[in-house]
Amino acid sequence: MIQSTMNREDALRRFHVHDGLWDLVVIGGGATGVAIAMDAALRGLAVVLVEQADFGKGTSSRSTKLVHGGVRYLQQGNIALVRDALRERTLLRANAPHLVHDLPVVIPCRSWWQRFVYAIGLKVYDFLAVGNSFGRSRSLSVSETMKAVPALSNDRIKGGVLYHDGQFDDARLLISMVQTGYDAGACLLNYMRVTSLIRDEEQRISGVGVSDAESGQQFSIRGRAVINATGPFSDAIRSLDDANQEPMIAPSQGVHLVLPRDLFPGNAAIIVPKTSDGRVIFVIPWHQHAIVGTTDTPIDEACLEPQPQIAEIEFLLATVADYLERPPEPQDVLGYFTGVRPLVKGDKSARTASLSRDHIIRLSEDGLITIAGGKWTTARKMAEDCVDKAVQLHKLTAQPCSTKNHRLRGATDKVDVTDERAVYGTDISGVQQLEREQPILAESLSTTFGLTAAQVIWAARQEMARTVEDVLARRSRALFLDSRAAVAMAPAVAAILADELGHDAEWCQTQVAEFKEVAKNYLPAS
């Protein structure tokens, strides 16, 4: 398949030249919406996706960075979800090996009985993963546990259990899916906010009214099916259909801390299997840093920039301090990030940790299709189910789903996971060509974070980046990993983008100011 140049101007041209109804109009540019658009385009359907901000601005860039079956869901007895997720993680690794790789995970045990119980439980995990295994679990002695995870305090360790799951870069995987869908003919537009739902003569949902955040222009988009894939914001779209509908989402936020890598050396992650709030906590090596997460705090309403609560940060630090030889202090925290889970209300529990991670598809009386719940690992399967439903409901002519075996843009089996630029896959050749043509573009924009001007230009030309935040939060992961370095780079990134996109000095100043405001949600307290 010929790869397209993917910038917003080209996407708008694709949008405007389309004649007639779209088969699918997808609302939401997170993992679920993008997976639906990609699936539909690969089936030969005419699909347009609109996102109010940037692709992955919300939950889909703020995960725990695991492609996993979910050991905790196994404890809950949700065998079907675990089995599906284990199968999907294998497909993700096969289709995006430049972004998904094996991660050994150790459960430190504090009694022989605990070690025995977890070893048995993970044999069940292995059994469910037959044919989709990343590696077999095994029991570890005390010395083997300490060798695998040198940062552990061995005062109370009685050995451990090692198992394997997958790790990925969530925002980069999402961009690769956007590119893949775009290459297949989908029209995907960021910064295009839905303002209304359009109805036909029979009062059925037949499209959306949108507002272009950049130009202020208003458009009507008509389609045979309208799919609400907005995650935590699902109820806001549903209320445009019927203001009296009962909410279906119970939003919950999860906080992650970013620590220096020297506090957690080695290649294995650890999982604290039981905490006071009923969750599990991971400490994971990721992009030369360590990620600690996550919490589960019910919130009243979802927002694009959730803020961590002091109690959540203290909880994470206290939990991992009980396991590490050198407990992290507040001053060790390089930054934090917070995501909102779109949990579906399914029981009377007040604890969001107990709500289902399964996905559901609902059809309103007027024809709006809403898909909610699920998890990053199962986004492909969620999309397949949703497109199948739309095809069936609207009798669309579509080819069979092909996403199980369709390699994503950039996919290559020649991957060095220690190379920070491996996330580009084969696209790295385009970045390198820019750097060869103008060697100054190969110079890093920071002394502490490896981002070059060529990468910024590539993000604008091929990854639909429009703002400083797009580049520093999602096309690179600077804001997540080193928020102070990201703020320092903001003026240089703004200048490069302005030159590339045709903006002036005032735009640069506004961009830097807006980015600094967003960065406050990621910066640790001074």
NORPE-V473433 format. One record per residue. N is the residue number from 1. RES is the residue in three letters. PHI is phi in degrees with one decimal (999 if undefined). Layout:
n: <N | N>
res: <RES | RES>
phi: <PHI | PHI>
//
This chain:
n: <1 | 2 | 3 | 4 | 5 | 6 | 7 | 8 | 9 | 10 | 11 | 12 | 13 | 14 | 15 | 16 | 17 | 18 | 19 | 20 | 21 | 22 | 23 | 24 | 25 | 26 | 27 | 28 | 29 | 30 | 31 | 32 | 33 | 34 | 35 | 36 | 37 | 38 | 39 | 40 | 41 | 42 | 43 | 44 | 45 | 46 | 47 | 48 | 49 | 50 | 51 | 52 | 53 | 54 | 55 | 56 | 57 | 58 | 59 | 60 | 61 | 62 | 63 | 64 | 65 | 66 | 67 | 68 | 69 | 70 | 71 | 72 | 73 | 74 | 75 | 76 | 77 | 78 | 79 | 80 | 81 | 82 | 83 | 84 | 85 | 86 | 87 | 88 | 89 | 90 | 91 | 92 | 93 | 94 | 95 | 96 | 97 | 98 | 99 | 100 | 101 | 102 | 103 | 104 | 105 | 106 | 107 | 108 | 109 | 110 | 111 | 112 | 113 | 114 | 115 | 116 | 117 | 118 | 119 | 120 | 121 | 122 | 123 | 124 | 125 | 126 | 127 | 128 | 129 | 130 | 131 | 132 | 133 | 134 | 135 | 136 | 137 | 138 | 139 | 140 | 141 | 142 | 143 | 144 | 145 | 146 | 147 | 148 | 149 | 150 | 151 | 152 | 153 | 154 | 155 | 156 | 157 | 158 | 159 | 160 | 161 | 162 | 163 | 164 | 165 | 166 | 167 | 168 | 169 | 170 | 171 | 172 | 173 | 174 | 175 | 176 | 177 | 178 | 179 | 180 | 181 | 182 | 183 | 184 | 185 | 186 | 187 | 188 | 189 | 190 | 191 | 192 | 193 | 194 | 195 | 196 | 197 | 198 | 199 | 200 | 201 | 202 | 203 | 204 | 205 | 206 | 207 | 208 | 209 | 210 | 211 | 212 | 213 | 214 | 215 | 216 | 217 | 218 | 219 | 220 | 221 | 222 | 223 | 224 | 225 | 226 | 227 | 228 | 229 | 230 | 231 | 232 | 233 | 234 | 235 | 236 | 237 | 238 | 239 | 240 | 241 | 242 | 243 | 244 | 245 | 246 | 247 | 248 | 249 | 250 | 251 | 252 | 253 | 254 | 255 | 256 | 257 | 258 | 259 | 260 | 261 | 262 | 263 | 264 | 265 | 266 | 267 | 268 | 269 | 270 | 271 | 272 | 273 | 274 | 275 | 276 | 277 | 278 | 279 | 280 | 281 | 282 | 283 | 284 | 285 | 286 | 287 | 288 | 289 | 290 | 291 | 292 | 293 | 294 | 295 | 296 | 297 | 298 | 299 | 300 | 301 | 302 | 303 | 304 | 305 | 306 | 307 | 308 | 309 | 310 | 311 | 312 | 313 | 314 | 315 | 316 | 317 | 318 | 319 | 320 | 321 | 322 | 323 | 324 | 325 | 326 | 327 | 328 | 329 | 330 | 331 | 332 | 333 | 334 | 335 | 336 | 337 | 338 | 339 | 340 | 341 | 342 | 343 | 344 | 345 | 346 | 347 | 348 | 349 | 350 | 351 | 352 | 353 | 354 | 355 | 356 | 357 | 358 | 359 | 360 | 361 | 362 | 363 | 364 | 365 | 366 | 367 | 368 | 369 | 370 | 371 | 372 | 373 | 374 | 375 | 376 | 377 | 378 | 379 | 380 | 381 | 382 | 383 | 384 | 385 | 386 | 387 | 388 | 389 | 390 | 391 | 392 | 393 | 394 | 395 | 396 | 397 | 398 | 399 | 400 | 401 | 402 | 403 | 404 | 405 | 406 | 407 | 408 | 409 | 410 | 411 | 412 | 413 | 414 | 415 | 416 | 417 | 418 | 419 | 420 | 421 | 422 | 423 | 424 | 425 | 426 | 427 | 428 | 429 | 430 | 431 | 432 | 433 | 434 | 435 | 436 | 437 | 438 | 439 | 440 | 441 | 442 | 443 | 444 | 445 | 446 | 447 | 448 | 449 | 450 | 451 | 452 | 453 | 454 | 455 | 456 | 457 | 458 | 459 | 460 | 461 | 462 | 463 | 464 | 465 | 466 | 467 | 468 | 469 | 470 | 471 | 472 | 473 | 474 | 475 | 476 | 477 | 478 | 479 | 480 | 481 | 482 | 483 | 484 | 485 | 486 | 487 | 488 | 489 | 490 | 491 | 492 | 493 | 494 | 495 | 496 | 497 | 498 | 499 | 500 | 501 | 502 | 503 | 504 | 505 | 506 | 507 | 508 | 509 | 510 | 511 | 512 | 513 | 514 | 515 | 516 | 517 | 518 | 519 | 520 | 521 | 522 | 523 | 524 | 525 | 526>
res: <MET | ILE | GLN | SER | THR | MET | ASN | ARG | GLU | ASP | ALA | LEU | ARG | ARG | PHE | HIS | VAL | HIS | ASP | GLY | LEU | TRP | ASP | LEU | VAL | VAL | ILE | GLY | GLY | GLY | ALA | THR | GLY | VAL | ALA | ILE | ALA | MET | ASP | ALA | ALA | LEU | ARG | GLY | LEU | ALA | VAL | VAL | LEU | VAL | GLU | GLN | ALA | ASP | PHE | GLY | LYS | GLY | THR | SER | SER | ARG | SER | THR | LYS | LEU | VAL | HIS | GLY | GLY | VAL | ARG | TYR | LEU | GLN | GLN | GLY | ASN | ILE | ALA | LEU | VAL | ARG | ASP | ALA | LEU | ARG | GLU | ARG | THR | LEU | LEU | ARG | ALA | ASN | ALA | PRO | HIS | LEU | VAL | HIS | ASP | LEU | PRO | VAL | VAL | ILE | PRO | CYS | ARG | SER | TRP | TRP | GLN | ARG | PHE | VAL | TYR | ALA | ILE | GLY | LEU | LYS | VAL | TYR | ASP | PHE | LEU | ALA | VAL | GLY | ASN | SER | PHE | GLY | ARG | SER | ARG | SER | LEU | SER | VAL | SER | GLU | THR | MET | LYS | ALA | VAL | PRO | ALA | LEU | SER | ASN | ASP | ARG | ILE | LYS | GLY | GLY | VAL | LEU | TYR | HIS | ASP | GLY | GLN | PHE | ASP | ASP | ALA | ARG | LEU | LEU | ILE | SER | MET | VAL | GLN | THR | GLY | TYR | ASP | ALA | GLY | ALA | CYS | LEU | LEU | ASN | TYR | MET | ARG | VAL | THR | SER | LEU | ILE | ARG | ASP | GLU | GLU | GLN | ARG | ILE | SER | GLY | VAL | GLY | VAL | SER | ASP | ALA | GLU | SER | GLY | GLN | GLN | PHE | SER | ILE | ARG | GLY | ARG | ALA | VAL | ILE | ASN | ALA | THR | GLY | PRO | PHE | SER | ASP | ALA | ILE | ARG | SER | LEU | ASP | ASP | ALA | ASN | GLN | GLU | PRO | MET | ILE | ALA | PRO | SER | GLN | GLY | VAL | HIS | LEU | VAL | LEU | PRO | ARG | ASP | LEU | PHE | PRO | GLY | ASN | ALA | ALA | ILE | ILE | VAL | PRO | LYS | THR | SER | ASP | GLY | ARG | VAL | ILE | PHE | VAL | ILE | PRO | TRP | HIS | GLN | HIS | ALA | ILE | VAL | GLY | THR | THR | ASP | THR | PRO | ILE | ASP | GLU | ALA | CYS | LEU | GLU | PRO | GLN | PRO | GLN | ILE | ALA | GLU | ILE | GLU | PHE | LEU | LEU | ALA | THR | VAL | ALA | ASP | TYR | LEU | GLU | ARG | PRO | PRO | GLU | PRO | GLN | ASP | VAL | LEU | GLY | TYR | PHE | THR | GLY | VAL | ARG | PRO | LEU | VAL | LYS | GLY | ASP | LYS | SER | ALA | ARG | THR | ALA | SER | LEU | SER | ARG | ASP | HIS | ILE | ILE | ARG | LEU | SER | GLU | ASP | GLY | LEU | ILE | THR | ILE | ALA | GLY | GLY | LYS | TRP | THR | THR | ALA | ARG | LYS | MET | ALA | GLU | ASP | CYS | VAL | ASP | LYS | ALA | VAL | GLN | LEU | HIS | LYS | LEU | THR | ALA | GLN | PRO | CYS | SER | THR | LYS | ASN | HIS | ARG | LEU | ARG | GLY | ALA | THR | ASP | LYS | VAL | ASP | VAL | THR | ASP | GLU | ARG | ALA | VAL | TYR | GLY | THR | ASP | ILE | SER | GLY | VAL | GLN | GLN | LEU | GLU | ARG | GLU | GLN | PRO | ILE | LEU | ALA | GLU | SER | LEU | SER | THR | THR | PHE | GLY | LEU | THR | ALA | ALA | GLN | VAL | ILE | TRP | ALA | ALA | ARG | GLN | GLU | MET | ALA | ARG | THR | VAL | GLU | ASP | VAL | LEU | ALA | ARG | ARG | SER | ARG | ALA | LEU | PHE | LEU | ASP | SER | ARG | ALA | ALA | VAL | ALA | MET | ALA | PRO | ALA | VAL | ALA | ALA | ILE | LEU | ALA | ASP | GLU | LEU | GLY | HIS | ASP | ALA | GLU | TRP | CYS | GLN | THR | GLN | VAL | ALA | GLU | PHE | LYS | GLU | VAL | ALA | LYS | ASN | TYR | LEU | PRO | ALA | SER>
phi: <999 | -73.0 | -81.1 | -93.7 | -73.3 | -113.3 | -126.4 | -69.2 | -62.0 | -65.4 | -64.8 | -65.1 | -62.6 | -60.4 | -64.5 | -75.2 | -83.8 | -65.4 | -112.2 | 94.2 | -72.4 | -81.1 | -68.8 | -128.2 | -113.2 | -105.8 | -104.3 | 117.4 | -108.7 | -92.9 | -58.3 | -68.8 | -62.4 | -65.8 | -62.0 | -65.3 | -61.8 | -64.5 | -59.0 | -63.3 | -63.6 | -69.0 | -87.6 | 89.1 | -85.1 | -85.4 | -131.7 | -123.2 | -121.1 | -124.0 | -129.3 | -67.2 | -124.2 | -104.6 | -56.1 | 74.9 | -57.6 | -94.1 | -57.2 | -69.8 | -106.2 | -124.3 | -80.1 | -83.3 | 67.7 | -114.0 | -103.7 | -146.4 | -74.5 | 99.6 | -59.3 | -65.3 | -69.1 | -65.7 | -61.0 | -78.6 | 85.2 | -86.3 | -63.7 | -62.3 | -64.0 | -63.3 | -62.7 | -61.6 | -66.0 | -63.8 | -67.4 | -68.9 | -64.6 | -67.0 | -64.9 | -61.9 | -65.2 | -69.5 | -90.0 | -142.1 | -66.4 | -77.8 | -123.7 | -124.2 | -145.8 | -68.5 | -135.2 | -72.4 | -125.7 | -112.8 | -99.4 | -71.8 | -113.9 | -112.5 | -156.3 | -64.9 | -64.8 | -61.1 | -62.1 | -64.0 | -63.2 | -69.3 | -63.0 | -66.3 | -59.7 | -77.6 | -67.4 | -65.3 | -58.0 | -60.3 | -62.1 | -66.4 | -93.3 | -54.5 | 87.4 | -132.7 | -83.8 | -93.1 | 151.1 | -82.1 | -79.0 | -158.2 | -79.5 | -118.3 | -73.1 | -60.1 | -67.4 | -66.8 | -64.1 | -68.1 | -68.4 | -69.7 | -131.1 | -60.9 | -78.7 | -67.9 | -84.0 | -95.3 | -58.4 | -119.9 | -77.8 | -115.0 | 106.5 | -163.7 | -128.7 | -106.4 | -138.7 | -125.1 | -137.4 | -108.6 | -126.5 | -153.1 | -103.3 | -62.5 | -65.9 | -69.1 | -63.4 | -62.0 | -62.8 | -63.3 | -68.4 | -58.8 | -62.0 | -64.5 | -63.2 | -64.5 | -60.4 | -84.7 | 112.3 | -69.0 | -108.5 | -118.3 | -127.5 | -88.4 | 57.2 | -131.4 | -94.2 | -76.1 | -110.3 | -162.0 | -106.3 | -98.3 | -117.9 | -90.9 | -62.4 | -93.4 | 66.7 | -89.1 | -65.4 | -133.7 | 163.5 | -137.5 | -96.7 | -131.2 | -125.8 | -76.8 | -64.2 | -86.0 | -99.1 | 81.4 | -70.0 | -107.8 | -135.9 | -112.2 | -120.3 | -110.1 | -149.1 | -72.6 | -136.4 | -117.0 | -114.8 | -93.8 | -124.3 | -99.7 | 59.2 | -61.2 | -98.9 | -56.6 | -68.0 | -65.1 | -71.7 | -60.8 | -69.3 | -69.1 | -81.5 | -150.7 | -65.5 | -100.2 | -67.8 | -70.5 | -60.0 | -109.8 | -106.3 | -111.6 | -66.8 | -141.6 | -108.1 | -125.9 | -104.0 | -123.2 | -103.6 | -111.8 | -120.4 | -63.3 | -64.1 | -68.7 | -78.5 | -145.8 | -73.3 | 98.7 | -104.4 | -100.9 | -94.1 | -124.6 | -126.4 | -86.6 | -75.1 | -149.8 | -125.1 | -65.5 | -99.6 | 84.5 | -99.7 | -114.1 | -118.3 | -108.3 | -121.8 | -130.0 | -71.7 | -155.3 | 47.8 | 63.6 | -135.1 | -122.4 | -108.2 | -115.0 | -176.3 | -142.9 | -92.7 | -144.2 | -119.6 | -59.9 | -128.6 | -75.3 | -151.5 | -77.7 | -142.6 | -71.8 | -126.5 | -66.9 | -111.6 | -68.7 | -93.2 | -55.6 | -63.0 | -67.6 | -63.9 | -63.1 | -62.1 | -64.8 | -62.4 | -66.9 | -65.7 | -77.2 | -61.3 | -74.3 | -119.5 | -100.2 | -61.2 | -114.3 | -60.7 | -68.7 | -101.6 | -53.9 | -72.6 | -79.0 | -70.9 | -81.4 | 173.3 | -150.1 | -141.2 | -129.5 | -121.5 | -113.7 | -85.8 | -90.3 | -72.5 | -91.2 | -64.7 | -142.9 | -149.3 | -95.3 | -67.8 | -87.8 | -98.0 | -68.2 | -61.6 | -96.7 | -74.7 | -70.7 | -97.6 | -65.8 | -96.9 | -132.1 | -122.8 | -119.0 | -113.9 | -75.0 | -59.7 | -98.4 | 101.3 | -75.1 | -94.6 | -118.5 | -116.3 | -147.3 | 82.7 | 76.0 | -152.9 | -53.2 | -58.4 | -101.1 | -58.9 | -62.5 | -67.0 | -58.7 | -64.8 | -58.5 | -62.4 | -69.5 | -66.5 | -55.9 | -64.1 | -65.1 | -61.9 | -66.1 | -64.5 | -107.2 | 51.6 | -80.7 | -86.4 | -141.8 | -74.3 | -64.0 | -60.9 | -121.8 | -72.9 | -61.8 | -123.4 | -97.1 | -72.5 | -81.5 | -53.0 | 91.3 | -58.7 | -152.8 | -85.7 | -92.7 | -124.0 | -107.0 | -67.3 | -82.8 | -84.6 | -63.2 | -94.9 | -65.1 | -64.5 | -79.0 | 59.2 | -68.9 | -67.5 | -60.5 | -63.1 | -67.7 | -63.8 | -65.6 | -63.6 | -59.2 | -69.9 | -71.7 | -66.3 | -135.7 | -52.7 | -64.0 | -71.9 | -87.1 | -75.6 | -68.8 | -86.5 | -146.5 | -80.8 | -116.6 | -138.0 | -84.6 | -125.6 | -108.2 | -61.3 | -61.6 | -66.8 | -66.0 | -62.9 | -60.4 | -60.8 | -73.9 | -81.9 | -124.0 | -129.4 | 58.6 | -71.3 | -121.7 | -133.9 | -59.4 | -63.0 | -53.7 | -71.7 | -84.2 | -99.4 | -124.2 | -74.4 | -115.2 | -113.1 | -58.1 | -62.1 | -75.7 | -93.8 | -149.1 | -61.6 | -67.5 | -63.8 | -62.8 | -62.1 | -66.1 | -81.7 | -52.8 | -60.7 | -66.2 | -64.1 | -60.2 | -64.3 | -66.5 | -64.3 | -60.1 | -65.8 | -75.5 | -101.7 | 81.6 | -105.0 | -106.5 | -63.5 | -64.4 | -60.4 | -59.3 | -62.4 | -64.8 | -61.4 | -64.0 | -63.0 | -67.2 | -66.4 | -60.4 | -66.6 | -63.8 | -62.4 | -59.5 | -78.2 | -116.2 | -81.4 | -68.7 | -62.3 | -72.2>
//
